[in-house]
Amino acid sequence: MSERPEPETRAGFTHFVRITTRWMDNDVYGHVNNAVYYSYFDSAVNLLLINAGLLDIAGSPIIGLVVETQCRYHSPIAFPDTVDAGVRVGRLGNSSVRYEIGLFRNDGQSTVADGHFVHVYVDRRSRRPQPLEPRMRQFLESMLVARSISG
């Protein structure tokens, strides 16, 4: 078995989204439940796309569907922590994108969790893969990094 990767640092991410934890995010063990981290990943990516004018969640003809996801946990977070989600692009295909996300607790410099998910962009109605639109590709290329989260 390979050695567990070290947490990432803020310097490894190109864009950040701040997320406020909620009381309901905590589980009976007193920390944010593992499933909520995936919600943070999804929220961070979609907020970036919305804020860049690239996604209208109700009307965009092309939408991203998650086809793969992974998360590695390093240390817990809990309400009322603030989470900074660092986002970068690890791979960019014709119709797919591997988003890599690092979650930072409060002002911490190392990730408390990191991972990725892959969006395949499809026609909203037919659900058939569609090439990335030029504006989307340009934005995503600005987030592309040489190194990526393994896994």
C-alpha positions as a Markdown table, in Angstrom:
| # | Residue | x | y | z |
|---|---|---|---|---|
| 1 | Met | 0.0 | 0.0 | 0.0 |
| 2 | Ser | 1.3 | 3.4 | -0.9 |
| 3 | Glu | 2.0 | 6.1 | 1.6 |
| 4 | Arg | -0.8 | 8.5 | 2.4 |
| 5 | Pro | -0.4 | 11.9 | 0.6 |
| 6 | Glu | 0.3 | 14.9 | 2.7 |
| 7 | Pro | -2.4 | 17.7 | 3.0 |
| 8 | Glu | -2.2 | 20.3 | 0.2 |
| 9 | Thr | -1.5 | 24.0 | 0.8 |
| 10 | Arg | -3.3 | 27.2 | -0.3 |
| 11 | Ala | -0.6 | 27.9 | -2.8 |
| 12 | Gly | -1.7 | 24.9 | -4.9 |
| 13 | Phe | -5.1 | 26.3 | -5.7 |
| 14 | Thr | -6.1 | 29.0 | -8.2 |
| 15 | His | -9.5 | 30.1 | -7.0 |
| 16 | Phe | -11.2 | 30.2 | -3.6 |
| 17 | Val | -14.8 | 30.1 | -2.4 |
| 18 | Arg | -15.7 | 30.8 | 1.3 |
| 19 | Ile | -18.3 | 28.5 | 2.8 |
| 20 | Thr | -19.9 | 28.9 | 6.2 |
| 21 | Thr | -20.6 | 25.7 | 8.1 |
| 22 | Arg | -24.1 | 25.2 | 9.4 |
| 23 | Trp | -25.3 | 23.7 | 12.7 |
| 24 | Met | -26.9 | 20.9 | 10.8 |
| 25 | Asp | -23.6 | 20.0 | 9.2 |
| 26 | Asn | -22.3 | 18.5 | 12.4 |
| 27 | Asp | -23.0 | 14.9 | 13.2 |
| 28 | Val | -23.4 | 13.1 | 16.6 |
| 29 | Tyr | -19.6 | 12.9 | 16.9 |
| 30 | Gly | -19.3 | 16.7 | 17.0 |
| 31 | His | -17.8 | 17.3 | 13.6 |
| 32 | Val | -19.0 | 17.9 | 10.0 |
| 33 | Asn | -20.3 | 14.6 | 8.6 |
| 34 | Asn | -18.2 | 13.1 | 5.8 |
| 35 | Ala | -21.0 | 13.4 | 3.3 |
| 36 | Val | -21.2 | 17.1 | 3.7 |
| 37 | Tyr | -17.7 | 17.6 | 2.3 |
| 38 | Tyr | -19.0 | 16.5 | -1.1 |
| 39 | Ser | -21.7 | 19.2 | -0.8 |
| 40 | Tyr | -18.9 | 21.7 | -0.2 |
| 41 | Phe | -17.0 | 20.5 | -3.3 |
| 42 | Asp | -20.1 | 20.8 | -5.5 |
| 43 | Ser | -21.0 | 24.2 | -4.1 |
| 44 | Ala | -17.5 | 25.6 | -4.6 |
| 45 | Val | -17.3 | 24.6 | -8.2 |
| 46 | Asn | -20.8 | 25.7 | -9.1 |
| 47 | Leu | -20.4 | 29.1 | -7.3 |
| 48 | Leu | -17.3 | 29.7 | -9.3 |
| 49 | Leu | -19.1 | 28.9 | -12.6 |
| 50 | Ile | -22.1 | 31.0 | -11.6 |
| 51 | Asn | -20.0 | 34.0 | -10.5 |
| 52 | Ala | -18.0 | 33.8 | -13.8 |
| 53 | Gly | -21.3 | 34.0 | -15.8 |
| 54 | Leu | -20.8 | 30.5 | -17.2 |
| 55 | Leu | -23.7 | 28.6 | -15.5 |
| 56 | Asp | -27.3 | 29.5 | -15.2 |
| 57 | Ile | -28.6 | 26.6 | -13.0 |
| 58 | Ala | -32.1 | 26.9 | -14.3 |
| 59 | Gly | -31.5 | 27.7 | -18.0 |
| 60 | Ser | -28.0 | 26.7 | -19.3 |
| 61 | Pro | -28.4 | 24.4 | -22.3 |
| 62 | Ile | -25.3 | 22.5 | -21.3 |
| 63 | Ile | -24.8 | 21.2 | -17.7 |
| 64 | Gly | -22.2 | 19.3 | -15.8 |
| 65 | Leu | -23.0 | 15.9 | -14.4 |
| 66 | Val | -20.7 | 14.4 | -11.8 |
| 67 | Val | -19.4 | 11.0 | -12.9 |
| 68 | Glu | -16.6 | 10.4 | -10.4 |
| 69 | Thr | -15.7 | 11.7 | -7.0 |
| 70 | Gln | -13.2 | 11.2 | -4.2 |
| 71 | Cys | -12.3 | 12.8 | -0.9 |
| 72 | Arg | -9.4 | 12.3 | 1.5 |
| 73 | Tyr | -9.9 | 13.5 | 5.1 |
| 74 | His | -7.0 | 14.9 | 7.1 |
| 75 | Ser | -8.6 | 16.6 | 10.1 |
| 76 | Pro | -12.1 | 17.5 | 11.2 |
| 77 | Ile | -14.0 | 20.7 | 10.9 |
| 78 | Ala | -17.1 | 21.6 | 12.9 |
| 79 | Phe | -19.7 | 24.3 | 13.2 |
| 80 | Pro | -19.1 | 27.3 | 13.5 |
| 81 | Asp | -15.9 | 26.9 | 11.4 |
| 82 | Thr | -15.5 | 28.8 | 8.1 |
| 83 | Val | -14.3 | 26.7 | 5.1 |
| 84 | Asp | -12.2 | 28.1 | 2.3 |
| 85 | Ala | -12.6 | 25.8 | -0.7 |
| 86 | Gly | -9.6 | 26.0 | -3.1 |
| 87 | Val | -10.4 | 24.9 | -6.6 |
| 88 | Arg | -8.3 | 24.1 | -9.6 |
| 89 | Val | -8.5 | 22.0 | -12.7 |
| 90 | Gly | -6.4 | 18.9 | -12.9 |
| 91 | Arg | -7.5 | 17.7 | -16.3 |
| 92 | Leu | -9.4 | 19.2 | -19.2 |
| 93 | Gly | -10.9 | 17.1 | -21.9 |
| 94 | Asn | -13.3 | 17.8 | -24.8 |
| 95 | Ser | -16.4 | 17.5 | -22.7 |
| 96 | Ser | -15.1 | 16.7 | -19.2 |
| 97 | Val | -13.3 | 18.4 | -16.4 |
| 98 | Arg | -11.5 | 17.1 | -13.3 |
| 99 | Tyr | -12.0 | 19.7 | -10.6 |
| 100 | Glu | -9.7 | 19.4 | -7.7 |
| 101 | Ile | -10.8 | 20.9 | -4.4 |
| 102 | Gly | -9.0 | 21.5 | -1.1 |
| 103 | Leu | -10.9 | 22.5 | 2.0 |
| 104 | Phe | -9.2 | 24.8 | 4.5 |
| 105 | Arg | -10.5 | 25.3 | 8.1 |
| 106 | Asn | -10.7 | 29.0 | 9.1 |
| 107 | Asp | -7.3 | 30.6 | 8.2 |
| 108 | Gly | -5.5 | 27.3 | 8.1 |
| 109 | Gln | -2.8 | 26.8 | 5.5 |
| 110 | Ser | -3.1 | 23.0 | 5.0 |
| 111 | Thr | -6.2 | 21.2 | 3.7 |
| 112 | Val | -8.4 | 19.4 | 6.2 |
| 113 | Ala | -9.8 | 17.5 | 3.2 |
| 114 | Asp | -8.9 | 17.3 | -0.4 |
| 115 | Gly | -10.2 | 15.4 | -3.4 |
| 116 | His | -11.8 | 15.8 | -6.8 |
| 117 | Phe | -14.8 | 15.3 | -8.9 |
| 118 | Val | -15.3 | 14.9 | -12.7 |
| 119 | His | -18.0 | 16.8 | -14.5 |
| 120 | Val | -19.0 | 15.6 | -18.0 |
| 121 | Tyr | -20.8 | 18.4 | -19.7 |
| 122 | Val | -24.0 | 17.3 | -21.5 |
| 123 | Asp | -26.9 | 18.7 | -23.3 |
| 124 | Arg | -29.6 | 19.4 | -20.6 |
| 125 | Arg | -32.3 | 17.6 | -22.5 |
| 126 | Ser | -30.7 | 14.7 | -24.3 |
| 127 | Arg | -28.0 | 14.1 | -21.6 |
| 128 | Arg | -25.5 | 13.5 | -24.4 |
| 129 | Pro | -21.9 | 14.8 | -24.0 |
| 130 | Gln | -21.2 | 18.2 | -25.5 |
| 131 | Pro | -17.9 | 19.9 | -26.2 |
| 132 | Leu | -17.0 | 22.7 | -23.7 |
| 133 | Glu | -18.1 | 26.1 | -25.0 |
| 134 | Pro | -15.1 | 28.5 | -25.8 |
| 135 | Arg | -15.8 | 30.8 | -22.8 |
| 136 | Met | -16.0 | 27.9 | -20.5 |
| 137 | Arg | -12.8 | 26.3 | -21.9 |
| 138 | Gln | -11.0 | 29.6 | -21.5 |
| 139 | Phe | -12.0 | 30.0 | -17.9 |
| 140 | Leu | -11.2 | 26.4 | -17.1 |
| 141 | Glu | -7.8 | 26.7 | -18.8 |
| 142 | Ser | -7.0 | 29.6 | -16.4 |
| 143 | Met | -7.5 | 27.1 | -13.5 |
| 144 | Leu | -5.4 | 24.3 | -15.0 |
| 145 | Val | -2.4 | 23.2 | -13.0 |
| 146 | Ala | 0.4 | 20.9 | -13.9 |
| 147 | Arg | 0.3 | 18.9 | -10.6 |
| 148 | Ser | -2.9 | 17.3 | -9.4 |
| 149 | Ile | -4.3 | 15.5 | -6.4 |
| 150 | Ser | -3.5 | 11.8 | -6.9 |
| 151 | Gly | -6.2 | 9.2 | -6.7 |
